[in-house]
Amino acid sequence: MSGIYIHIPFCKQACHYCDFHFSTSLKKKPELVYCLIKELELRKAEFQDQVVQTIYFGGGTPSLLNSEELKSIIQAVYLNYKVVSDPEITLEANPDDLTTGNGDVHTVFHGYKAIGINRLSIGIQSFFERDLKLMNRAHNAVEAKTCLEVATQYFDNISLDLIYGIPGLSHEDWMENIDTALSFNIPHISSYALTVEPKTALDVFIEKGKVQALDDAVAQEQFHMLIEKLEAAGFVHYELSNFGKPEFFSKNNTAYWQGKRYIGIGPSAHSFDGKSRSWNVKNNSKYIQAIEKGELPMEVETLTKTDQYNEYVMTGLRTIWGVSLEKVAQDFGETYRTYILKQSEKHRNQQLLYIEDDKLIVTKKGKFLSDGIASDLFKID
């Protein structure tokens, strides 16, 4: 099974922490939608032997596309690819877009259901006005709650995003954010520590002293509070940043972490076929110009055996499924198995890793440090 990721590179405004590719100008939206459909056609040969299980609209802000535009892209997938009978079709959406459906808050949800979207990933981030303003989110706290009140009337499969480690976010307020999310009976929560990406507005504000520096210790405490609270509420912490009720894990993201193939459509979108990575140009105009000529504006990197091993370790350690030592030996050789056992020994002694059923798994204590632990297990050519 494989997935198709579709990048929608538009946003109403720039969040202060974001370094993803997007434009705040919607002038090229019609051309971009046409080119997304065209790229799907151009790349269908890559997936002739694959069956598409998931379609994921990410961004940017996919909810800036109307239902007809989204429908045309979904139809292009069905026209050019083999698709399972009931694919997971996810749309990332912002609360402000979900609460302004031509004056009727229900209109937008009717539209999504009608075109086959069956999963929403809603960018809440926080239910506190001060946090939303600090991050320059386009929605407010009222819209955050309103969209969830209505969305849950139409969709069972909903995920929402929350951010912890925000400057000034107390532990009490963080717990209130989690409690508010749980009050809507949402079956999936993705939660991330606020990070400072180079050259973002947040980076500049911290450098100039307008915003206090992030505190890793506070973020780690809030991460463990999150785990404890959500696990008590019946969620499974199945990936470092993702918590789902049973049967509500993201099929799209799970496929990424398990090394399944996927195609990324749109400017800046990445693809992976197990042995190589590719990515499209990170520029809307250059992307459109190339696709209109029938050209694919992408770069390709062929992965060495060591690259593939490192990728498997990085993704595997983030999940409850861990890193299979048997798979390491089968796919990369016994020397890699010996290497990872030796490199992991100190982390196992510190109770950050453990081995169960021949799998190397991160402990609860080690989860916040999993990316750093993975880097210690990497090999270098």
C-alpha positions in Angstrom: 0.0 0.0 0.0 1.2 3.5 -0.7 0.1 7.1 -0.2 -0.1 10.4 -2.1 0.7 13.6 -0.4 -0.5 16.8 -2.0 1.1 20.1 -0.9 -1.1 23.2 -1.0 1.4 26.1 -0.8 -0.9 28.9 0.4 -1.7 30.6 3.7 -3.7 33.6 4.8 -0.7 34.8 6.8 2.6 33.6 8.1 2.7 31.9 11.5 5.8 33.2 13.3 7.3 29.8 13.9 6.7 28.2 10.5 9.4 27.5 7.9 7.2 25.3 5.5 6.9 26.5 1.9 3.9 28.7 1.3 2.7 32.0 -0.3 0.3 34.5 1.2 -0.7 35.5 -2.3 -3.5 33.4 -3.8 -3.2 34.9 -7.3 -1.7 31.7 -8.7 -4.2 29.4 -7.1 -6.1 28.4 -10.3 -2.8 27.6 -12.1 -1.4 25.8 -9.1 -4.5 23.5 -8.9 -4.2 22.8 -12.6 -0.6 21.9 -12.2 -1.2 19.6 -9.2 -3.6 17.6 -11.5 -1.1 17.7 -14.3 1.7 16.4 -12.0 -0.5 13.5 -10.9 -0.9 12.6 -14.6 2.8 12.9 -15.3 3.8 10.7 -12.5 1.3 7.9 -12.7 3.9 5.5 -14.2 5.8 5.6 -10.9 2.8 3.9 -9.1 1.7 1.4 -11.7 2.5 -1.5 -9.3 1.1 0.3 -6.3 -2.3 0.7 -4.7 -3.1 4.0 -3.1 -4.4 3.7 0.4 -4.2 7.3 1.6 -4.6 10.8 0.1 -3.3 13.6 2.2 -3.8 17.3 1.6 -1.1 19.2 3.6 0.5 22.6 3.4 0.3 25.5 3.8 -3.4 25.6 4.3 -5.3 23.1 2.2 -8.6 24.5 3.5 -8.0 27.6 1.4 -9.1 25.5 -1.6 -12.8 25.2 -2.1 -14.6 21.9 -2.4 -14.7 22.0 -6.2 -10.9 22.5 -6.4 -10.3 19.7 -3.9 -12.8 17.5 -5.8 -10.9 18.0 -9.1 -7.7 16.9 -7.5 -9.2 13.8 -5.8 -10.8 12.8 -9.1 -7.4 13.1 -10.8 -6.0 10.6 -8.3 -8.8 8.1 -9.0 -8.4 8.6 -12.8 -4.6 8.0 -12.8 -4.0 5.5 -10.0 -5.3 2.3 -8.5 -7.1 3.3 -5.2 -8.4 1.0 -2.5 -12.2 1.0 -2.1 -12.2 3.1 1.1 -9.0 5.3 1.2 -8.2 7.6 4.1 -8.5 11.1 2.6 -7.2 13.7 5.0 -7.5 17.4 4.8 -5.4 19.7 7.0 -7.6 22.7 7.9 -7.6 25.9 9.9 -10.4 26.8 12.3 -11.1 30.1 10.6 -11.7 28.4 7.2 -14.0 25.9 8.8 -16.2 28.5 10.4 -16.9 30.8 7.4 -18.8 28.6 5.0 -20.8 31.3 3.1 -22.4 32.4 6.3 -23.4 28.9 7.3 -20.8 27.1 9.4 -22.3 23.8 8.3 -21.8 24.4 4.6 -18.1 23.7 4.4 -18.4 20.3 6.2 -21.2 19.2 3.9 -18.9 20.0 1.0 -16.0 18.0 2.3 -18.2 14.9 3.0 -19.7 15.1 -0.5 -16.3 14.9 -2.2 -15.0 11.9 -0.1 -12.9 13.6 2.5 -13.2 11.4 5.6 -10.5 12.7 8.0 -9.8 16.2 9.2 -6.6 17.4 10.7 -7.4 20.8 12.4 -4.6 23.2 13.3 -5.9 24.4 16.7 -2.4 24.8 18.4 -3.9 26.5 21.5 -7.2 27.5 23.0 -5.7 30.6 24.5 -5.9 33.9 22.7 -2.5 35.1 23.8 -0.8 32.0 22.4 -2.5 32.3 19.1 -1.5 36.0 18.8 2.1 35.2 19.8 2.2 32.6 17.0 0.3 34.8 14.6 -2.3 32.3 13.9 -5.2 33.4 11.6 -7.9 32.1 13.9 -9.0 33.0 17.4 -9.9 30.9 20.5 -13.7 31.2 19.8 -13.2 29.9 16.2 -11.1 27.0 17.6 -13.9 25.8 19.7 -16.7 26.5 17.3 -15.1 24.5 14.5 -14.7 21.5 16.7 -18.3 21.7 17.9 -19.5 21.5 14.3 -16.8 19.3 12.9 -17.6 16.5 15.3 -21.2 16.5 14.1 -20.0 15.5 10.6 -16.7 13.6 11.1 -15.7 10.7 13.5 -12.1 10.7 12.3 -10.6 14.1 13.5 -7.2 15.0 14.6 -6.2 18.3 16.1 -2.8 19.9 16.7 -1.6 21.3 19.9 1.7 23.0 20.6 3.6 22.9 24.0 6.6 24.8 25.2 5.1 28.2 24.1 6.8 31.1 26.0 4.5 32.0 28.9 2.4 28.8 28.7 2.1 27.6 32.3 1.6 23.9 33.2 -1.9 24.8 34.4 -2.8 26.3 31.1 -1.2 23.5 29.2 -3.4 21.0 31.1 -6.4 23.2 30.3 -5.5 23.0 26.6 -5.5 19.2 26.8 -8.7 19.0 28.8 -10.4 21.3 26.3 -9.3 19.1 23.4 -10.5 16.0 25.2 -13.9 17.6 25.9 -14.7 17.3 22.2 -14.1 13.6 22.2 -11.5 13.9 19.5 -9.9 10.4 18.7 -6.5 11.7 17.6 -4.1 14.4 18.8 -0.8 15.5 17.3 1.3 17.6 19.6 4.6 19.3 19.0 7.1 21.3 21.0 7.4 24.8 19.7 10.8 25.1 17.9 12.7 28.1 16.7 13.5 27.6 13.0 16.3 29.9 11.5 15.1 33.1 9.9 11.5 32.8 11.0 9.8 35.7 12.7 10.0 33.9 16.1 13.7 33.5 15.7 14.0 37.3 15.1 11.7 38.2 18.0 13.7 36.0 20.5 17.0 37.4 19.2 15.7 41.0 19.8 14.3 40.1 23.2 10.7 40.7 22.2 9.8 37.1 23.1 11.4 35.1 25.8 13.6 32.2 24.8 12.2 28.7 24.8 12.9 26.6 27.8 13.6 22.9 26.9 13.1 21.8 30.5 9.6 23.2 30.5 8.8 21.7 27.1 10.0 18.3 28.3 7.8 18.5 31.5 4.8 19.5 29.4 5.5 16.6 27.0 5.4 14.1 29.8 2.3 15.7 31.2 0.7 15.2 27.8 1.7 11.5 27.7 0.3 10.8 31.1 -3.0 12.7 30.5 -3.7 11.2 27.1 -2.8 7.6 28.0 -5.1 7.9 31.0 -7.8 9.0 28.5 -7.4 5.9 26.4 -5.0 7.2 23.7 -2.0 5.2 22.4 1.2 7.1 22.1 2.1 5.4 18.8 4.6 7.9 17.5 6.7 10.6 19.2 4.2 13.4 18.4 1.0 11.4 17.8 -1.6 10.0 20.0 -4.6 8.0 18.8 -7.5 6.0 20.1 -7.4 2.4 18.8 -8.5 2.3 15.1 -7.8 6.0 14.7 -4.0 6.1 14.0 -3.2 8.1 10.9 -2.8 5.6 8.1 -0.9 8.2 6.0 1.7 9.0 8.7 2.0 5.5 9.9 3.0 4.5 6.3 5.7 7.2 6.4 7.2 5.8 9.6 7.1 2.3 8.4 9.0 3.1 5.2 6.1 2.6 2.7 6.3 4.3 -0.7 4.7 7.7 -1.2 4.5 10.4 -3.9 4.6 14.0 -3.0 2.7 16.3 -5.4 3.2 20.1 -5.5 6.0 22.6 -4.9 8.4 21.5 -2.2 6.7 18.1 -1.8 8.9 15.1 -1.1 8.6 11.6 -2.4 10.2 8.2 -1.3 10.3 4.9 -3.0 12.5 3.0 -0.5 15.7 3.5 -2.3 15.6 7.2 -3.3 14.2 10.5 -2.1 13.0 13.3 -4.4 11.7 16.7 -3.9 10.0 19.4 -6.0 11.3 22.9 -6.4 10.4 25.2 -3.5 9.0 27.9 -5.7 5.4 28.2 -6.9 6.2 30.1 -10.1 9.0 27.8 -11.1 6.9 24.7 -10.3 4.0 26.0 -12.5 6.3 26.9 -15.4 7.9 23.4 -15.4 4.7 21.4 -15.0 3.0 23.5 -17.8 5.9 22.3 -20.1 5.3 18.7 -19.1 8.5 18.7 -17.0 9.0 17.5 -13.4 10.9 20.2 -11.4 12.5 17.8 -9.0 15.8 16.7 -7.6 16.5 13.0 -6.8 18.9 11.6 -4.2 19.7 7.9 -4.4 20.1 6.4 -0.9 23.1 4.3 0.0 22.6 1.3 2.2 23.8 3.4 5.1 21.3 6.1 4.3 18.5 3.6 4.2 19.6 2.1 7.6 19.8 5.6 9.2 16.3 6.4 7.8 14.9 3.2 9.2 16.5 3.8 12.6 15.2 7.5 12.8 11.6 6.6 11.9 11.5 3.3 13.8 12.6 4.8 17.1 9.9 7.4 16.9 7.2 4.7 17.0 5.8 2.0 19.3 6.9 -0.6 16.7 10.6 0.3 17.3 13.5 -1.0 15.2 13.4 -4.6 14.3 16.9 -6.1 14.8 15.9 -9.0 12.5 15.0 -6.5 9.8 18.3 -4.7 10.3 20.2 -8.0 9.8 18.1 -9.1 6.8 18.1 -5.7 4.9 21.5 -4.3 5.8 23.6 -7.2 7.0 24.7 -8.8 10.3 27.4 -6.1 10.8 24.7 -3.5 11.1 22.9 -5.5 13.7 26.1 -5.9 15.7 26.7 -2.1 15.3 23.3 -1.0 16.5 23.5 -3.3 19.5 26.9 -1.9 20.5 25.8 1.7 19.9 22.6 1.3 21.8 24.2 -0.3 24.9 24.8 2.9 26.8 21.2 4.0 26.1 19.9 0.7 27.3 22.0 1.0 30.5 20.5 4.4 31.1 17.0 3.0 30.6 16.3 5.1 27.5 16.0 2.0 25.2 15.0 -1.6 25.8 14.8 -4.7 23.6 11.5 -6.7 23.4 10.6 -9.4 20.9 13.9 -8.6 19.1 12.9 -5.0 18.6 14.8 -1.9 19.9 12.2 0.4 21.5 12.5 3.8 23.2 11.3 3.9 26.8 8.9 6.5 28.2 11.9 8.2 29.8 13.7 8.3 26.5 10.9 9.5 24.2 11.6 13.2 24.4 15.2 12.4 23.5 14.5 9.9 20.7 15.9 11.9 17.8 19.2 12.4 19.7 19.3 8.8 20.6 18.7 7.8 16.9 21.6 10.0 15.8 23.9 8.0 18.2 22.9 4.8 16.3 23.5 6.2 12.8 26.3 5.0 10.7 28.5 7.3 8.6 29.9 6.2 5.3 
